[in-house]
Amino acid sequence: MKVLFISSMAIVAPDPAESRKLFIDVLGLPLKRHEGDEYYFSESIGGSKHFGVWPLSQAAEACFGTREWPADRPIPQACIEFEVEDPDGVAAAAQEFQEKGYDLLHGARTEPWGQTVARLQTIEGAIVGISYAPWMHQT
């Protein structure tokens, strides 16, 4: 697996409004609201491709297809995604994780917005994704 860069870092927030206070009101980060939902993010913070405050309900939906995080899994506090060269690299990484004994939250799949991603959860509870986001490869 060849990781190109960290493509995304997000705080997973059970109470997104409260979490945004720190990042917007106190730190003054230029987070904007994603149209139609509670996800706030920025792709213009120096040294970062993408930073967000991801509602726990959206993380649960992305990983499990339900807005409730499963009770038998640790509630995540953060998500980090590592970018690879192409969608096939995501599938290969997912297979490599499984071969090395890691249980995936979901295998490689392409989201409606065009990102291909596979995710697992670490023993600490963090969500780790291997991603290919086409817009991050445009020059």
C-alpha positions in Angstrom: 0.0 0.0 0.0 1.4 3.4 -0.9 -0.1 6.2 1.2 0.2 9.6 -0.6 -1.0 11.9 2.2 -3.5 12.3 5.0 -6.6 13.2 3.1 -8.9 13.9 6.0 -9.1 14.4 9.7 -12.4 14.8 11.5 -13.6 14.9 15.1 -16.6 12.5 15.5 -19.1 14.5 17.6 -22.0 13.1 19.6 -23.1 16.8 20.1 -21.9 18.5 16.9 -23.2 22.0 17.9 -21.2 21.9 21.1 -18.1 20.6 19.4 -18.3 23.3 16.7 -18.0 26.0 19.4 -14.4 25.1 20.0 -13.3 24.8 16.4 -15.3 27.8 15.0 -15.9 30.2 18.0 -12.7 29.7 19.9 -10.1 28.5 17.3 -11.7 30.5 14.5 -11.3 27.8 11.9 -13.0 28.6 8.6 -15.5 25.7 8.8 -18.5 25.8 6.5 -21.7 23.8 6.7 -22.1 21.0 4.2 -25.4 21.7 2.3 -28.3 20.0 3.9 -26.8 18.4 7.0 -24.8 19.0 10.2 -21.4 18.3 8.9 -19.0 21.3 9.1 -15.6 21.2 7.3 -12.8 23.1 5.7 -10.4 22.3 2.9 -8.5 25.6 3.4 -6.7 25.1 6.7 -2.9 25.2 6.1 -1.2 21.7 6.3 -4.5 19.9 5.9 -6.4 18.6 2.9 -9.7 18.4 4.9 -10.8 18.9 8.5 -14.3 18.3 9.8 -16.7 18.0 12.7 -18.5 14.8 11.7 -21.8 14.0 13.5 -21.7 10.6 15.2 -25.0 9.8 13.5 -23.5 10.4 10.0 -20.4 8.3 10.9 -22.7 5.5 11.9 -24.7 5.8 8.7 -21.5 5.9 6.6 -20.1 2.8 8.3 -23.2 0.7 9.2 -26.1 2.2 7.2 -28.0 3.3 10.3 -27.9 6.6 12.2 -27.2 4.8 15.6 -23.7 3.7 16.4 -23.7 0.0 17.4 -23.6 -0.6 21.2 -21.0 -3.3 20.8 -18.4 -1.0 19.4 -16.5 1.8 21.0 -17.9 5.2 20.2 -15.3 6.9 17.9 -13.9 10.3 18.8 -11.9 10.9 15.6 -11.6 9.7 12.0 -8.4 9.9 9.9 -8.2 9.0 6.2 -5.1 8.2 4.2 -5.1 8.8 0.5 -3.9 6.3 -2.1 -3.3 6.7 -5.8 -6.5 5.3 -7.3 -9.7 3.4 -6.4 -8.0 0.0 -7.0 -5.5 1.0 -4.3 -8.4 1.3 -1.8 -9.6 -2.2 -2.6 -6.1 -3.6 -2.4 -5.6 -1.9 1.0 -8.9 -3.3 2.3 -7.8 -6.8 1.3 -4.4 -6.2 2.9 -6.0 -5.2 6.2 -8.2 -8.3 6.2 -5.3 -10.6 5.3 -3.4 -9.1 8.3 -6.4 -9.8 10.6 -8.2 -6.4 10.8 -12.0 -6.4 10.8 -13.3 -3.8 8.4 -16.3 -1.6 9.2 -16.9 -1.8 5.5 -14.9 -2.8 2.4 -14.0 -0.5 -0.5 -17.0 1.3 -1.9 -17.6 4.5 -3.9 -19.7 7.0 -2.0 -22.4 9.1 -3.9 -19.9 12.1 -3.9 -17.3 10.1 -5.8 -14.9 9.2 -3.0 -13.8 5.5 -2.8 -13.2 4.5 0.8 -12.8 1.5 3.1 -12.8 1.9 6.9 -11.8 0.0 10.0 -11.9 0.9 13.7 -8.7 0.8 15.8 -8.5 -0.7 19.3 -8.6 2.9 20.6 -11.9 3.5 18.8 -10.7 5.8 16.0 -12.1 5.3 12.5 -9.3 4.8 10.0 -10.1 5.1 6.3 -8.1 4.4 3.1 -9.4 6.7 0.5 -9.3 7.9 -3.1 -11.0 11.3 -3.5 -10.6 12.3 -7.2 -10.8 16.1 -6.5 -7.7 15.8 -4.3 -5.7 14.6 -7.3 -6.5 17.4 -9.7 -3.7 19.8 -10.4 
